[in-house]
Structures are given as C-alpha cells and as structure tokens.
Amino acid sequence: MKKIEKWIIKFSEIYKNFKKNRSNSRRFKTFYSSTQEDKRNDIAKVIDYVLWRCFIFFITFTLFFLKNANIYSAIMMATMVSCIYHAISIKIRRGKLNELKIEKRRIVASQRVYKEILNKTIDEMKEYITTIFTKVGFTEIQYINNDHKSIVLIADYNDHKTMLSCYTYKNDFDVELKDLKEFLCQLIRENIKKGIFVTTSDFTKDCYDYLNQINENYNIILINKEKLLKIIEGKDMFPSEQEIDEAIENQISKRKKNWGRYKAAALSNKKIKGYFTLSIFLMVASLYIPYTIYYIVVASITMFLTIITFIFHIHNKENNQEEKWEEIESLFQNL
C-alpha cells in the first residue's frame, strides 16, 4: 500500500508541474498547431480527425470483408489497422507539434525583441548595441555620434578598428544606397577599413550590389533584421520562457476578443428583426413550395437565432451598462 501511495503522490506532483507549465496546456498546443495555411477552426479539426479514422476503419473493413466474407474477422482487422494508424499518427503529430512549438516560440520571442528595440530611446539603443557586440567579442567600444535614425560606434575586433553603425528602421523602410555610401565616407574619414552596418529592417538590392564593388578595399558586413535577431538569440538575449508564455497568452486573449466581436456582430440586436422576418417568410413560403420540410428546418434555425439573439441582447443590457460621461469625468477628480 505504501508503494502505491508513493506512486500516486509522484504522479500527482508530475501532473501538477505539467499543469503549471502553460506551454504544455491545450490552449498553447492549439496556438502552436495553428498555421496560416490551415484556416480550419478547432471544431473542424476535430471533425476531420474523427472522419479520417472512420474512413480508415470502413475502407479496411470493406477490403477484408470482400476478401474473406467473414464479418467478425473483418471488424477485428479493421479495428487493428485503425489502432495502428492512430498510434502512428499520434507519434507523427507529437513530433510535428514539437517542431511547431519551437518555431512558434522563436517567432513570438523575435516579435517581442523587435518591438522592444523599436521602442528604445537613443541612449537605450546605444547601451543595447554595446551589450550585443560586447557579447560577440568586440572590445573598447566607443560612442562617436548619432542622429534621429542612426548610432555610430568604433570598437576593436581581432586587433583591428571596426566601425559600427546601427539604423533603427521599421520593416516598411529599407536602408538605401545613399546611407551605405555615407557610412563608407565615415570609414574613409576615420581611416578604418572594416565596418558593420546594422539595421532593424533590411537593405535595398542596390546596397548588396554596391557591397560587391567595394569589398576589395573595404570589408563591410551588412546585418539586417533577421541576422540581428539571430545574433541576439545566439547570445542568450532572448526573452525568458515565462516572458514568451506571457506574450503567447496575450496573443491567445486577442484571438478570443476577436471571436467575441464576431459573436457580437452575429448576435447583434439589430439582427433580431431580420432573423424574425426571415423565419416568418420561410414558414409562409413552405406552404406553397414543394420542399416544405427543407424550408421549415431553415425557418426553425433562423427562429432559434432570433431567440438566442434576443436573450444575448437582454443579457448584455443588464450586465454591460455603458459608462456615462459623468462617471468617467469623476475619475479626473481623484488626480
């Protein structure tokens, strides 16, 4: 009995730890498995999951029954094949889910880091870039100058002076050839042969083409957003697991809010009259049209929507009283 109790306690602790880890929850797994290519909702995925296994069962049953003409052996073989297929598909699904989990968590972490970078001030960005390149191996990093969009630093790397320039742009704006030429002019003025041009967006094609022309005399490395994020990730500067969980939680809650908006639009009180009118019209039309049952079924559905929408409207009216201006104005009196 004591051994059994120990095993029960052990498994209960494992289960509690599993529940505490949000990254293993059903909501998070649904988030990981959702892709832009797969537009199905959760219910559609469950239906496809069940129907596909039913299809495997019945096709196997049919093949064995036609071959042996024995219903019991056909059922047994169909069940066995379905179980084997189910076990294999679960293993494959878990493998894909783990791959999607790693990929999705990296994307979420990258989005969070990118957003934080764009929101940094010039002083914060100077400190951040200095920290990144210190971790890479640069030493004696010195601040040179900055303007509203760029920061210029000079550092030592492998006993060579290297100029660092960082342009903080959004995705919509790429660094143009003019900016790269200005950076080259700075290298010439400082008599430095090596440079690293960093941007939070990307470079135009002209920049990459121009780089091939000058690399004989000057060694310039272009680091775009993707490369920068990989450097940050490689130097363990990504958000912690808990911070990634919080970011995913926020995205899930936003999806729920969007679903709430869709539901509110479908069950808007403005649609009560439309649903009711359509129900009456279909009921009357069913008396004069051959497909009576079909129209009655559709009319019943629209009448059901009428009732649900009316109940939803009453519930919202009672629980979601709109704040009056006087109530909002009173908030300022506490300042």
C-alpha positions as CSV (number, residue, x, y, z in Angstrom):
1,M,0.0,0.0,0.0
2,K,2.9,2.4,0.8
3,K,4.4,1.8,-2.6
4,I,1.1,2.6,-4.3
5,E,0.7,5.7,-2.2
6,K,4.2,6.8,-3.2
7,W,3.4,6.3,-6.9
8,I,0.2,8.2,-6.6
9,I,2.0,11.1,-4.9
10,K,4.7,11.0,-7.5
11,F,2.3,11.1,-10.4
12,S,0.2,13.8,-8.8
13,E,3.3,16.0,-8.5
14,I,4.2,15.4,-12.1
15,Y,0.6,16.3,-13.1
16,K,0.7,19.5,-11.1
17,N,4.0,20.6,-12.6
18,F,2.6,19.8,-16.0
19,K,-0.4,22.0,-15.4
20,K,1.8,24.8,-14.0
21,N,3.7,24.8,-17.3
22,R,1.4,26.8,-19.6
23,S,3.5,25.9,-22.6
24,N,2.0,22.3,-22.4
25,S,-1.6,23.4,-21.9
26,R,-4.3,22.6,-24.5
27,R,-4.7,26.3,-25.4
28,F,-1.0,26.7,-26.1
29,K,-0.9,23.5,-28.2
30,T,-3.7,24.8,-30.3
31,F,-1.8,28.0,-30.7
32,Y,1.3,26.1,-31.8
33,S,-0.6,23.9,-34.3
34,S,-2.4,26.9,-35.9
35,T,-0.8,28.0,-39.2
36,Q,-1.7,30.5,-41.9
37,E,-2.2,27.7,-44.4
38,D,-4.7,25.8,-42.2
39,K,-7.8,28.0,-41.9
40,R,-9.9,25.4,-40.0
41,N,-11.3,26.1,-36.6
42,D,-11.0,23.7,-33.7
43,I,-14.4,22.0,-34.3
44,A,-13.5,21.4,-38.0
45,K,-10.1,19.9,-37.0
46,V,-11.9,17.5,-34.5
47,I,-14.4,16.5,-37.2
48,D,-11.7,15.9,-39.8
49,Y,-9.8,13.9,-37.1
50,V,-12.7,11.6,-36.4
51,L,-13.9,11.3,-40.0
52,W,-10.5,10.3,-41.3
53,R,-10.2,7.5,-38.7
54,C,-13.7,6.3,-39.6
55,F,-12.7,6.3,-43.3
56,I,-9.6,4.1,-42.5
57,F,-11.8,1.7,-40.5
58,F,-14.5,1.3,-43.1
59,I,-12.2,1.0,-46.1
60,T,-10.2,-1.7,-44.2
61,F,-13.4,-3.4,-43.2
62,T,-14.6,-3.4,-46.8
63,L,-11.4,-4.8,-48.2
64,F,-11.1,-7.7,-45.7
65,F,-14.9,-8.5,-45.9
66,L,-14.8,-8.7,-49.7
67,K,-11.7,-11.0,-49.4
68,N,-12.8,-13.3,-46.6
69,A,-16.6,-12.8,-46.4
70,N,-16.3,-13.0,-42.6
71,I,-17.8,-10.0,-40.8
72,Y,-16.1,-10.7,-37.4
73,S,-12.6,-11.1,-38.8
74,A,-13.1,-8.1,-41.0
75,I,-14.1,-6.0,-37.9
76,M,-11.2,-7.3,-36.0
77,M,-8.7,-6.5,-38.8
78,A,-10.2,-3.1,-39.4
79,T,-10.0,-2.3,-35.6
80,M,-6.4,-3.4,-35.5
81,V,-5.4,-1.4,-38.6
82,S,-7.2,1.7,-37.2
83,C,-5.4,1.4,-33.9
84,I,-2.1,1.0,-35.6
85,Y,-2.8,4.1,-37.8
86,H,-4.0,6.0,-34.7
87,A,-0.8,5.2,-32.8
88,I,1.5,6.1,-35.7
89,S,-0.4,9.3,-36.4
90,I,-0.2,10.4,-32.7
91,K,3.6,9.9,-32.8
92,I,3.9,11.8,-36.0
93,R,1.6,14.6,-34.7
94,R,3.6,14.9,-31.5
95,G,6.8,15.3,-33.5
96,K,5.3,17.9,-35.7
97,L,3.9,19.7,-32.7
98,N,7.3,19.9,-31.0
99,E,8.8,21.3,-34.2
100,L,5.9,23.9,-34.4
101,K,6.3,24.7,-30.7
102,I,10.0,25.6,-31.1
103,E,9.3,27.6,-34.3
104,K,6.3,29.5,-32.9
105,R,8.0,30.3,-29.6
106,R,11.0,31.6,-31.5
107,I,8.7,33.8,-33.7
108,V,6.9,35.2,-30.7
109,A,10.3,35.9,-28.9
110,S,11.6,37.6,-32.1
111,Q,8.5,39.7,-32.4
112,R,8.8,40.8,-28.7
113,V,12.5,41.6,-29.1
114,Y,11.9,43.5,-32.3
115,K,9.1,45.6,-30.7
116,E,11.3,46.4,-27.7
117,I,14.1,47.5,-30.0
118,L,11.8,49.9,-31.9
119,N,10.6,51.4,-28.6
120,K,14.1,52.1,-27.3
121,T,15.4,55.6,-26.9
122,I,18.7,56.6,-28.5
123,D,20.5,56.2,-25.1
124,E,18.9,52.8,-24.5
125,M,19.8,51.7,-28.1
126,K,23.4,52.7,-27.6
127,E,23.6,50.6,-24.4
128,Y,21.8,47.7,-26.1
129,I,24.0,47.6,-29.2
130,T,27.1,47.9,-27.0
131,T,25.9,44.9,-25.0
132,I,25.3,42.8,-28.1
133,F,28.7,43.4,-29.7
134,T,30.5,43.0,-26.3
135,K,29.0,39.5,-26.2
136,V,30.0,38.9,-29.8
137,G,33.7,39.7,-28.8
138,F,34.2,43.4,-29.6
139,T,36.2,45.4,-27.1
140,E,37.0,49.1,-26.4
141,I,33.6,50.2,-27.8
142,Q,33.4,54.0,-28.1
143,Y,30.5,56.2,-29.0
144,I,31.1,58.5,-31.9
145,N,27.8,60.3,-32.8
146,N,24.2,59.7,-33.5
147,D,21.2,61.4,-35.2
148,H,17.4,60.6,-35.1
149,K,17.9,57.3,-37.0
150,S,21.4,56.1,-36.5
151,I,24.1,55.4,-34.0
152,V,27.8,55.2,-34.8
153,L,30.4,53.4,-32.6
154,I,34.0,52.3,-33.0
155,A,35.4,49.2,-31.5
156,D,38.3,46.7,-31.6
157,Y,37.8,43.2,-33.0
158,N,40.7,40.8,-33.7
159,D,43.2,43.7,-33.2
160,H,41.5,45.8,-35.9
161,K,39.5,49.0,-35.6
162,T,35.9,48.4,-36.7
163,M,33.2,51.0,-37.2
164,L,29.6,50.0,-36.1
165,S,26.6,51.8,-37.5
166,C,23.0,51.0,-36.4
167,Y,19.9,52.3,-38.2
168,T,16.6,51.9,-36.4
169,Y,14.0,51.5,-39.1
170,K,10.6,49.8,-39.3
171,N,10.0,46.9,-41.7
172,D,8.4,49.3,-44.2
173,F,11.7,51.3,-44.7
174,D,14.8,49.7,-46.2
175,V,18.3,51.2,-45.9
176,E,19.1,52.9,-49.2
177,L,22.3,53.1,-51.1
178,K,22.8,56.7,-50.1
179,D,23.0,55.7,-46.4
180,L,25.6,53.0,-47.2
181,K,27.7,55.5,-49.1
182,E,27.6,57.9,-46.2
183,F,28.8,55.0,-43.9
184,L,31.7,54.4,-46.4
185,C,32.6,58.1,-46.2
186,Q,32.7,57.9,-42.4
187,L,35.1,54.9,-42.7
188,I,37.3,56.9,-45.1
189,R,37.4,59.9,-42.7
190,E,38.3,57.8,-39.7
191,N,40.8,55.8,-41.8
192,I,39.1,52.5,-40.9
193,K,38.9,49.6,-43.4
194,K,36.3,47.4,-41.6
195,G,32.7,48.2,-40.8
196,I,29.5,46.6,-39.7
197,F,26.2,48.2,-40.8
198,V,23.2,47.1,-38.7
199,T,19.6,47.8,-39.4
200,T,16.3,46.7,-37.9
201,S,14.8,46.4,-41.3
202,D,16.7,45.4,-44.5
203,F,18.9,46.8,-47.2
204,T,17.9,47.5,-50.8
205,K,19.3,45.4,-53.6
206,D,21.5,48.3,-54.7
207,C,23.2,48.1,-51.3
208,Y,24.1,44.5,-51.7
209,D,25.3,45.0,-55.3
210,Y,27.4,48.0,-54.3
211,L,29.0,46.0,-51.5
212,N,30.5,43.6,-54.0
213,Q,32.2,46.5,-55.7
214,I,33.9,48.0,-52.6
215,N,34.8,44.8,-50.8
216,E,38.3,44.7,-52.4
217,N,39.3,47.8,-50.4
218,Y,36.9,47.8,-47.5
219,N,35.4,45.0,-45.6
220,I,31.8,45.9,-44.7
221,I,29.3,43.5,-43.3
222,L,25.5,44.2,-43.7
223,I,23.3,42.9,-40.8
224,N,19.6,43.1,-41.4
225,K,16.7,42.4,-39.0
226,E,16.8,38.6,-39.4
227,K,20.6,38.4,-38.8
228,L,20.4,40.8,-35.9
229,L,17.7,38.7,-34.2
230,K,19.8,35.5,-34.7
231,I,22.8,37.2,-33.1
232,I,20.6,38.3,-30.2
233,E,19.2,34.7,-29.9
234,G,22.7,33.2,-30.1
235,K,24.0,35.4,-27.3
236,D,21.1,34.4,-24.9
237,M,19.4,37.8,-25.0
238,F,16.0,36.4,-26.0
239,P,13.1,36.7,-23.5
240,S,12.8,34.1,-20.8
241,E,10.4,31.1,-21.1
242,Q,8.0,32.9,-18.8
243,E,8.1,36.1,-20.8
244,I,7.4,34.1,-24.0
245,D,4.5,32.4,-22.3
246,E,3.1,35.8,-21.4
247,A,3.4,37.0,-25.0
248,I,1.6,33.9,-26.2
249,E,-1.1,34.4,-23.6
250,N,-1.7,37.9,-24.9
251,Q,-2.0,36.7,-28.5
252,I,-4.5,34.0,-27.4
253,S,-6.5,36.6,-25.5
254,K,-6.6,38.8,-28.5
255,R,-8.0,36.0,-30.6
256,K,-10.7,35.4,-28.0
257,K,-11.5,39.1,-28.2
258,N,-11.8,38.9,-32.0
259,W,-14.1,35.8,-31.6
260,G,-16.2,37.9,-29.1
261,R,-16.5,40.6,-31.7
262,Y,-17.6,38.1,-34.4
263,K,-20.2,36.7,-32.0
264,A,-21.4,40.1,-31.0
265,A,-21.8,41.0,-34.7
266,A,-23.7,37.8,-35.5
267,L,-25.9,38.2,-32.4
268,S,-26.4,42.0,-32.7
269,N,-29.8,43.3,-31.6
270,K,-30.1,44.9,-35.0
271,K,-30.4,41.4,-36.5
272,I,-33.3,40.3,-34.3
273,K,-35.8,41.9,-36.7
274,G,-34.1,40.4,-39.7
275,Y,-34.0,36.9,-38.3
276,F,-37.6,37.1,-37.2
277,T,-38.8,38.4,-40.5
278,L,-36.9,35.7,-42.4
279,S,-38.4,33.0,-40.2
280,I,-41.9,34.1,-40.8
281,F,-41.3,34.5,-44.6
282,L,-39.8,30.9,-44.8
283,M,-42.7,29.5,-42.7
284,V,-45.3,31.1,-45.1
285,A,-43.3,30.1,-48.2
286,S,-43.1,26.5,-47.1
287,L,-46.9,26.2,-47.5
288,Y,-46.7,27.0,-51.2
289,I,-43.3,25.4,-52.2
290,P,-42.7,21.7,-52.8
291,Y,-39.7,21.5,-50.5
292,T,-41.8,22.1,-47.3
293,I,-39.6,20.2,-44.8
294,Y,-36.4,22.0,-46.0
295,Y,-37.9,25.4,-45.6
296,I,-39.4,24.5,-42.2
297,V,-36.0,23.4,-41.0
298,V,-34.3,26.6,-42.2
299,A,-37.1,28.7,-40.7
300,S,-36.6,26.8,-37.3
301,I,-32.9,27.6,-37.4
302,T,-33.5,31.4,-38.1
303,M,-36.2,31.4,-35.3
304,F,-33.7,29.8,-33.0
305,L,-31.2,32.6,-33.9
306,T,-33.9,35.1,-33.2
307,I,-34.4,33.8,-29.7
308,I,-30.7,33.4,-28.9
309,T,-30.0,37.0,-30.2
310,F,-32.8,38.3,-28.1
311,I,-31.5,36.6,-24.9
312,F,-28.0,37.7,-25.7
313,H,-29.3,41.3,-26.1
314,I,-31.1,41.2,-22.7
315,H,-28.1,39.7,-21.0
316,N,-25.7,42.4,-22.4
317,K,-28.2,45.1,-21.5
318,E,-28.2,44.0,-17.9
319,N,-24.5,43.3,-17.4
320,N,-22.8,45.8,-19.7
321,Q,-24.2,49.1,-18.8
322,E,-22.4,51.8,-20.7
323,E,-20.5,54.3,-18.6
324,K,-21.9,57.8,-18.6
325,W,-19.6,60.8,-19.2
326,E,-20.3,62.0,-15.6
327,E,-18.9,58.7,-14.3
328,I,-15.8,59.0,-16.4
329,E,-15.3,62.6,-15.6
330,S,-15.3,61.8,-11.9
331,L,-12.1,59.8,-12.4
332,F,-10.2,63.0,-13.0
333,Q,-11.3,64.4,-9.6
334,N,-9.0,61.8,-8.0
335,L,-5.9,63.3,-9.6
